[in-house]
């Protein structure tokens, strides 16, 4: 009986060790870590790189941008691409499938993506306000905004979705995240991003920086199909114009891009790789003519 118990213990132990090794070797915990504060809420930590599942590379430069290239503005067009998970892309996509790399292929511009999943417009503007050198070094700022971005700012809360350091045990991390679905505690008071009225904040930012900025209103799949009871993309565009004072020609609708359709969504909001390609081509067509380069979307 005792021998049987030890046999079971040994088998279980070997299984756990094997599972842990498999997760690590397979790149299952090779994901970005985050810095947290009461301004951006959370932001991919600077100067890191890796490869989730050993196939989905990521790299973050010293300015927290989703590129391995140091932020050094050049003689050409420097485009600062700002947004939430639509710009971030993240684990579901290979590096070349994401929006910024596809936009760079579609133009002769240098594209600098700054983003984090679920960032609101307030989070985005806080980053820009805190980094005037980044704003000054950009010839054009391109915002990708959806309905949720006009709400309350996001604050850090969950170490399972936005880890501050790599997990010590891969198996424990996956059990907590996907099996137990452990609920995080409330955000510490010192890390709560103060709420601000997003349109007023945007108007103040644009008046201060005198930037060349374009805004793309990105619809959810339900909005595109007309099944969402919330504001339409056209109504959000009108709010940008009337409440933030953005010139109408600088507020565009993704749904107006030639070829945009419901087939370009992989879920309720995020595009397929081909969707990123169509979006990149649409944005590229609105940049200064000298920056437009013949290109074919790289998604697939």
Secondary structure, 3 states (H helix, E strand, C coil): CHHHHHHHHHHHHHHHHHHHHHHHHCCCCCCCCEEECCCCCEEECCCEEEEECCCEEEEECCCCCCCCCCCCCCCCCEEEEEECHHHHCCCCCCHHHCHHHHHHHHECCEEEEEECCCCCHHHHHHHHHHCHHHHHCCCEEEEEECHHHHCCCCCCCCCCCCCCCCCCCHHHHHHHHHHCCCCCCCCCHHHCCCCCCHHHHHHHHHHHHCCCEEEEECCCHHHHHCCCCCCCHHHHHHHHHHHHCCCHHHEEEHHHCCCCCHHHECCCCCECHHHHHHHHHHHHCCCCHHHECCCCCCCC
